[in-house]
Amino acid sequence: MSDWQVGKKRVSGLRQKIEEAVIIGVITSDQTNEQAGEYLDELEFLAMTAGAKTIRRFTQKVTHPNLRTYVNKGKLEEIRLFIEENEGVSMAIFDDDLSGKQTSLLEEELKVKIIDRSTLILDIFAKRAQTAQAKTQVEMAQMKYLLPRLRGLWTHLERQRGGIGMRGPGEMEIETDRRIINDKINLLKKRLLKIDSQNQTQRKNRGALIRVALVGYTNVGKSTLMNVLSKSEVFAENKLFATLDTTVRKVVFNRMPFLLSDTVGFIRKLPHHLIESFKSTLDEVRESDILLHVVDFAHPQYEDHIRTVNKTLSDLGSIDKPTIMVYNKLDLYRELNFDELLDTKTKNDILTEIKKRLGNTYGIDNVFISAQDKENVPDLRTQMVKLIEEHYQIRYPYVVKTW
């Protein structure tokens, strides 16, 4: 894809320079090396989505992150020397949230931009937001993230401790900034309440159609599946959080209409303030009748992704909704896991066993598909029609079917 394009749309402006970065994570006692590696893989993908190229990753085994510099002194010195030797490196990205004090100390030591996981996700969200609601939610999340870090950001005044008149103005400036941010948060909350009220009116105007919501981990192919099922052109890209705004389409299967919505993807270590800010966007999930839980079947940690999504659904009070598990990217799974010498019957037998195991594990109907190649999509449609029809019969038991 050209740097001048987003999807099929041409954008104006200068080419964005790709920044070089190092990423840093810690392996704590409750993590395995494999889990820590998976987290850093995801962090690297986040960095790529934001427009940064990772040239080195650093990890350290610790009981818990260092309260001052996240990693311990020896590892910090190793990172500093690497950055000095590689002048193109302009930022260091950390896999956990940093306090304002940690950020200031790390900037002083490493002499590059210090970015933590939340900052990176917020940057991607800010780029992806298209609607007034999404933009407002991102701005509120940014304000909530910045508020407790103001004191750390003002530590440059403390370098002249004892200097006459320095402490007072510094504190006054912090208090002024804190008051401005709190006022901004309150204003954004009022704006979101107004937008939510408008959205509720829109939802009421949609009538009494059955509503189906696509949910899942980020970058599992929800938007691609949305395009296949609704025959529409929802923006889809192989990047994290390609879809930030909820998209709703009216779809008709077998002359039976329903509403299909595509929602923002979930992710591990999603900051609490982000979940809070985006709860209104997830109203489509809460108010849906049926969920299609889309899973990237080709991902080595797909069952961990399922647990992350289920936890978020539980937090939203939507875990008990009727659900179809849609294991997507079947074509990629075969490419990554099946030997070319295996015959078709053996491959099918293996997939049948996996499908049976997953069905028993989660107790939910499932279907294996490739949204990209439209493989087994008719099977998914059949399951959806059955479930949607059951819901219409429950909702309108005495109405003659007219669809």
N, C-alpha and C positions, 0 to 999 in steps of 0.2 A: 504493500500500500504506500502511496506517495505521502511524503510529509505534508503535502499541501491539501490532503483530503481527510475527511472524517466520513466514513461510509462512502456515500456517493456525492456528498455535498462539498463544494469548493469553498475553502475559507480564505480570507484575506489576511495579510500581515506577514511579518518576517518568519523565516524558518526558525523553529525552536531548537536551540543548541542542546544536544544530548549531554547531560552532566555525568561525570564519572564519580562513582561512590564506592565506599567500603561498607559492608554490613556487619553488625556485631550482635552476638547473642550469647546468653549464658545457659549452661546445662545444669539445672538444679537437681536436688536429690529425688524429686518426684517425676523426673523426666528420663527417658532413655536417649541414647545418642541418636537413634533413628527418629524419635519424635522431634528432638531439637533440630536435626537436619531438615525435617519436613517443614518446621516453622520457618527456617531460614530460606528454604525453597520458595515458600509462599511470600516471605518478605521481599525476596529478589524479584518475584513476579509483580508484587505491588510497586516496587521501584521502577521496573520496566514500564508498567502501566502509567506511572507518573512522568516518565520520560528520562529516567536515569539508567545508566549502564553500570552494573556491578562488576568490579574488577578483582575483588578479593573479599573473602568472608573470614571473620575471626570468631572463635568460640572459646569459652573458658568454663571449666567445671568448678562450680562454687555452691555453697550451701544456700546462699541467697545473694542477689545483686548488691554490690557495694553501694552504701547509702550516699557516698559522695561522688564517685566516678563510675558507677555501674559495674565496671570490671576492676580487678585489682591492679596495683601499681605496675607490676611487671608486664602484664598484658597491655596496659595503657601505653607503656613505653614502646612496646613492639608495634602497636598501631601507629603511634606518633612517628616512629622511624620510617615505617612503610609509606606514610603520607608524605613525609619530607622527600623520600626518594622518588615518589611518583607525583610530579607537580600537577598533573591533570586532575587529580582527585580534589573535588571541591566540596564534598559532603561525607559525613559519617552517619549511617542510619542504624538505629538501635531497635531491637525487636520488642522492647517493652516501653511503657510510658516512663518518661523522665520528669523529675521535678524541675522547677525553675533553677534551683541551686545546682543540681547536677548538670543541667544544660550550660549554665554559665561557666562552671569549672571545666567541663569538657571542651567548650569553645576556647577557653584560655590555654588548655593543654595542647589541643590538636590543631588550632588555628584554621578550622574549616567550619562550614555550616553543620550544626547538630540537629538531626531529625529523628524523632521517635516514631513508633508505629502509628499512634493516633494522628500525629501531624501529617504523616504520609497519606493515611486514609482520608483525612479531611481535605488534603490537597486534591486527591483524585475526585472526591465528592464535589468539590468546588468546580472542577473542570467539567464534570458530567452533568451537573444540575442544569435543567432546561426550563422547568416551569417555575412560577413564582413560589409555589409551595416548597419545592426542593431547594431553591436558592435560599429561602428564609430559614429552612431547617438546617442547612449547612452553616449559615451565618450564626445561628443560635448555638449550634454545637461548637463552633470556633470560639465564641464568646465564653461559653461555659468551660471550655478547655483552658482558655487563657487566664480566667479569673484567679484560680488558686496559685498560678505561677508568676504573678506580678512581682512578688517580693524577690524571687530569684532573678527576675529580669532586671531588677534595679540594683543588683549587687555591685555594679560598677561604681556606684557612689561610695560603697563601703571601703574601696581601696584607699581612700583618703581619710581613714578613721582619725579622729582627733582634729581634723581640719575644721576651723571655725565656720559655723553656719551650714555645714554639709548635711548633718543628720536631719535637721528639721525640714528643709526643702525637699529632701529625698522622701521622707515620710509623707509630706503633704502631697507630693506628686503621685505617690502610690495611691493615697486615698482618693485623689481626684480621678485617677484612672479607674480605680475600683468602682467609684460612683458612676462614672460614665458607662462602664461596661454593664453594671447592674441595671441602669436605666435603659440601655440598649436591649438587654435580655427581656426586660418587661415589655418593651415596645414590640419586640419580635414575637413574644408570646401572644400579645393581643392581635397581631397581624395573622398569626397561625390560627387563632381561634376563629377569626373572620373567614379565613380560607377553608377551615374545617367545616364551618357552617354552610358555606357555598357547596362544598363537596357532598355534604349530607343531603342537601337539596337535590343535587344531581343524581345521587344514588336512589333517592325516593322516586325521581322522575323516570328511572329505568324500568319501573313497573315491578311485577312480581316474578321476573324470570329467575330461574335457577342460576346461581353464580359459582363458577369454577375458578380457583386461583392456582397459578403455577408458583410453587415455592421451591427453595433449594439453596444449596451452597452457591457462592458466586462462581461464575464461569463454568456452569455445568451444561449450558445449552438451552436455558429456558426460553430465551428470545428466539432462537432458531426454531424450537418446537412451537412457539407461539405463531411464527410465520407459517409453519407447515399446517397447523390445525385451523388457523383463521384465514389463510391465504392472503395475508397482509404483509406489509413491509416494515416490521419493527426493527429498529437498529440493533444489529448483532455483531459482536467483534470478539476475537479471542484475547480479551483482556479482562482483568477483574473490574467489577462494577460497571460494565458497559451499559447496563440499564440501571438508572437511578430513579426515574419517574415511573409511577405505575401507569401501565397502558391497559385499556379495557376495549375489547372488541366483541360485537355481537356475532355469534357463530350459530349455524344451523346444521344439525346432523339428522338425517332421516326426517326432514321437515319439522324437527324439534329444536326450537331456539333456546339459547342460553348465553350467558355472558362469560367471557374468558378474560382473565386479568393476569398480566405479567408483573411481578413485584421485584423489588430490590433483593439481591442475593445476600445471604448471611456469610459470616466468616468467623474463624476462631479469634479469640482475643479482641472481639469487637468492643471498643470502649463503651462504658455504661452511658456516658453523656450522648453518644451517637444513637444508641438504642432509644433513649428518652426522646431525643429530638425527632427521630423518624417514626415514632409510634403512630402518628396520624397517617403517614403513608401506608403503614401496615394495617390500617382499617380494612382494606380490601381482603386481607387474610382473615381477620376476625369476623367479618360479615359474610364471608363466603359459605356456601353450602357443602362444597366438595373441594378437596385439595389434590393437586397432582404434584407429588413430591419427586422432583427431578434429581437424579443422582448421576454424577460422572463416573460410570462404571469402569472406565479405563484408568481412573486415578488409583494409585496404590493405597491411598488412605481413605477410600470412599466410605468405609463404615464409620470412620471417625467423623467424616463430614455429616453423615446421617445423624450421629449423636448430637453434633453441634446444632443442626437444624431442628431436631426434636426438642432440644433444650429451649431454643428460642421460641418455638411454637408453644411449648409448655408455659413459658413466661407470658405469652400473648393470650393464653387461655384457649388455644386452638388445637391442642394435641389430639383431642378426641373426635375431631371432625372426620367424616368418611374420607378415606384417602386411597389413592392408587400410587404405588411406588413405581416410578418410571426410570429404569436403569438405561441411561442414554450412552451414546458413543460406543455401541457394540462393535462397530467396524474397527475402531481404534483398539478396543480391548483384544480383538482377535489378532490384530497386527502386532501388538506388544507381547502377547502371552502364548500364542499358539505356534508351534513349530510347523514349518511348511510341509513337512512329511506326514503330518497327521491327516487321516482321512476325514471326510465330512461327518460320518456317523459318530466317530469318536469325539469330534469337536461338539456336536450337538448333544451327545450324552453328558459331556462335562458341563455344558451350559445348563442342561436340565437339572443336574445335581445341584449346581450353584443356585439356580432359581428356587428349587425345593428348600434348600437350606435357608435362604434369605426369607422365603415365605414363612417358614417355621419360626425363624428368629424374631421377625417383626409382626407376624400375625396379620399381614396386610396383603391384599391382591397386588401382584406385580406383573410387569411386562418389560421385556428387554427390547430396546429399539435403537435405531440410528436415525436421529432427526435429520442429519446431514444427507443421508442416502435414502431417507423415508422408509427404511426397512422396518417391518412389523408395525408401522403406524396404523394400518387398518385394524390390527389386534387391539391397539390402544383405543381407537375410536369405538370399537365394539364394547369394550369394558366401560367406556365413558357413557355411551348411549344407555346401557343397562342401568348404571348408577343414577344418571340424570332422570331417566324415566321413572325409576322407583321414587325419587324425590318429588317429582310432579304428582305422582299418585298419592303420596302421603300428604302433600300440601293441599291438593284439590281432589279429595277422594270421590266427590259427588259430581264433578264436572266432566262432561263428555269430552274425550280427547279430540282436539281440533287441529293439532299440529301435524 
